[in-house]
């Protein structure tokens, strides 16, 4: 993987061009990956201990944890489209993302004082609202700094850096709790520090770029004309929903919703493994590390695979890996091997779906409404996962761990062929993405 640090006249800063562009990733993408890495160290260190903190320290039930984890997964749906729309309308994706990152950093302060269900609900809500605001503008910055040929590879590189942080965060949390038993507040302080550094890097280093080139927008203009092309000016000053109302994007949103409803939170998978294996119970925070290390290993090669062999196929393949992870978690087998297999499958699932969904969303819209399209897909996923995780907590409480996992496993196996058929019928909106 090469990183392009040179530009050609007329090229956006940091964007790779030339015959080898498909093998290069922009320096802007690398910088955004570093911001995400720092932020994920912050957020994943908290996520790794949240199941233990909620059920062990505070003493809440699995229903309460299911609600909180669903909140953690899904409350960002409330503002994702708003964040993407604001970035598209004002042409300020960096500063919309900056506001979202800053809001999550403020929420880290609240974790130091949240010791009840109500307080945790409020803090996690603010944190996830920040995530919802920042995600689509950040992904739009990644897309704008890439070429159509290396789009999935760029998202793969960004997600690889992102998940370096997602692996480091739980590892640091594990070390802190190993050295300081019940040192949850120390983990929260560390989380705040990394969040603040990430916000600073974004504000100081990342350029506020929005690419609206004539090629991307499908327009032309005279070489000496001032300002953006007429079509881009027209798109900027009108509601983007019209650009998003096409059959391909609607099919993608349907697929995202169907799969999101059947994707339960990782915390529940880890609690299942913990109940069945002393190995998983002893190294609980490191289960997050294992998943994210696998994600890190697979992210870049899977991104290249998706660019070459098909992004929709890769999305479906990722959910086949998720199905295999569910099966491995429900098998009557215990020990380190089955736990590690489950973590590797989960990591592969994330590598094949996380950035790929954003890439697919860009295929069904123009560059001027890119952030809004990404946000629409992410909103559907976040809302569906809130329903799924909260519902699974109730299901676990009502019928038990084994039956709950079995029902979800059967359901996703039945839905996958339907999803593949829906995606096969979708056609991209424009040929310029």
WOKAZI-V160839 format. One record per pair of residues at least 6 apart in sequence whose ideal C-beta (glycine too) atoms are under 6 Angstrom apart, sorted by the first residue. I is the first residue (numbers start at 1). J is the second residue. Records with the same first field share a line. If there is no record, write none. Layout:
I: J / J
This chain:
2: 23 / 24
3: 25 / 30
4: 16 / 24
5: 27
7: 13
8: 17
11: 17
12: 211
14: 26 / 27 / 28 / 145
15: 26 / 145
16: 24 / 26
21: 147 / 149
22: 149 / 150
25: 154 / 157
26: 145
28: 145
29: 142 / 145 / 154 / 157 / 158
31: 205 / 206
32: 141 / 142
33: 158 / 161
35: 198 / 201 / 202
36: 162
37: 161 / 164 / 165
38: 194 / 197 / 198
39: 198
40: 162 / 165 / 166
41: 165 / 168 / 169 / 194
42: 191 / 194 / 195
44: 166 / 169 / 170
45: 169 / 172 / 173 / 187 / 191
46: 191
48: 170 / 173 / 285 / 288
49: 173 / 187
51: 267 / 271
53: 184
54: 60 / 65
55: 65
60: 117
62: 393 / 396 / 397
63: 393 / 394 / 397
64: 117
66: 389 / 390 / 393
67: 390
69: 265 / 267 / 389
70: 386 / 389 / 390
71: 124
72: 124 / 128
73: 265 / 385 / 386 / 389
74: 382 / 383 / 385 / 386
75: 125 / 128
76: 128 / 131 / 132 / 382
77: 379 / 382 / 383
79: 129 / 132 / 133
80: 132 / 136 / 375 / 378 / 379
81: 375 / 376 / 379
83: 96 / 133 / 136 / 137
84: 136 / 371 / 372 / 375
85: 372
86: 96
87: 93 / 96 / 137 / 140 / 371
88: 240 / 369 / 371 / 372
91: 210
93: 137 / 140 / 141
94: 206 / 208
96: 137
97: 134 / 137 / 138
98: 202 / 203
100: 130 / 133 / 134
101: 134 / 199 / 202
102: 199
103: 130
104: 127 / 130
105: 195 / 196 / 199
107: 123 / 126 / 127
108: 191 / 192 / 195
110: 123
111: 123 / 188
112: 188
114: 120 / 123
135: 378
136: 371 / 374 / 375
137: 371
139: 358 / 374
140: 370 / 371
142: 154 / 158
143: 362 / 370
144: 209 / 210 / 211
146: 154
148: 433
151: 359
152: 303 / 306 / 307 / 311 / 359
153: 303 / 304 / 307
155: 303 / 355 / 359
156: 299 / 300 / 303
157: 300
159: 299 / 354 / 355
160: 296 / 299 / 300
163: 292 / 295 / 296
164: 296
166: 292
167: 289 / 292 / 293
170: 285 / 288 / 289
171: 289
173: 187 / 285
174: 285 / 286
176: 183 / 186 / 187
177: 183
180: 186
212: 228 / 232 / 368
214: 220 / 221 / 229
216: 367 / 432
217: 231 / 232 / 367
218: 432
219: 229 / 231
221: 229
232: 368
235: 368
240: 369 / 372
243: 365 / 366 / 369
244: 365 / 373
246: 364 / 429
248: 364 / 426 / 427 / 429
249: 364
251: 422 / 426
252: 360
253: 380
255: 419 / 422 / 423
256: 377 / 380 / 381
257: 380 / 384
258: 415
259: 319
260: 381 / 384 / 385
261: 384 / 387 / 388
262: 411 / 412
263: 385 / 388
264: 388 / 389 / 392
265: 389
268: 392
269: 329
270: 287
272: 329 / 401
273: 280 / 339
274: 280 / 281 / 284
276: 334
277: 334 / 339
279: 336 / 339
280: 339
290: 343
291: 343 / 346 / 347
294: 344 / 347
295: 347 / 350 / 351
298: 348 / 351
299: 351
302: 351 / 352
306: 314 / 356
311: 356 / 359 / 360
312: 423
314: 352 / 356
315: 353 / 356
316: 420
317: 352
318: 349 / 352 / 353
319: 416
321: 345 / 348 / 349
322: 349
323: 412 / 413
324: 345
325: 342 / 345 / 346
326: 409
328: 338 / 341 / 342
329: 342
330: 405
357: 377
358: 374
361: 373 / 374 / 377
362: 370 / 433
363: 428 / 433
364: 429
365: 373 / 429
395: 404
396: 404
